Amino acid sequence: MRLDDSVRLVFNNVIFEGLTPEGVFMSDIAEVGIAAFSQKQKGSHILRLYLIRKKNAEYIVSHELEAYSLASRKGLTKLLNDLPTMSAMDYIIMVNQPNPQYN
């Protein structure tokens, strides 16, 4: 996956109100990607990831894939930067145990 600032993303849903766009990661093998949004909620920083699919010349949000609650903005930024290059094994370990490097 690679970060891509040129993607035209369409989201026509109230659910995105109050969320801050963080970036779009595109697959190198298919016309799909992941859109990342954040929000602050009850003292935590939430990172929300959504699957996006190409429709004509635009990308449409399909559904939410995952949400992560992090203690700090620094942790959120680190996770956002690490996700595209994480191995599957690193990801599985990260989501199944507390990881101090992201808090």
KAFENMO-V776381 format. One record per residue. RES is the residue in one small letter. D_FIRST is the distance of its C-alpha to the first C-alpha in whole Angstrom. Layout:
res d_first
RES D_FIRST
RES D_FIRST
This chain:
res d_first
m 0
r 4
l 7
d 9
d 13
s 14
v 14
r 17
l 17
v 20
f 21
n 25
n 25
v 27
i 25
f 23
e 26
g 26
l 22
t 21
p 17
e 15
g 12
v 10
f 6
m 5
s 5
d 6
i 9
a 10
e 11
v 10
g 8
i 9
a 12
a 13
f 17
s 19
q 23
k 26
q 28
k 31
g 30
s 27
h 23
i 21
l 17
r 17
l 14
y 14
l 13
i 13
r 14
k 15
k 19
n 21
a 19
e 18
y 16
i 18
v 17
s 18
h 18
e 17
l 15
e 16
a 18
y 19
s 22
l 22
a 26
s 25
r 22
k 22
g 20
l 18
t 17
k 16
l 14
l 12
n 11
d 11
l 9
p 5
t 7
m 10
s 11
a 13
m 16
d 15
y 14
i 17
i 19
m 18
v 19
n 22
q 24
p 25
n 22
p 24
q 22
y 20
n 24
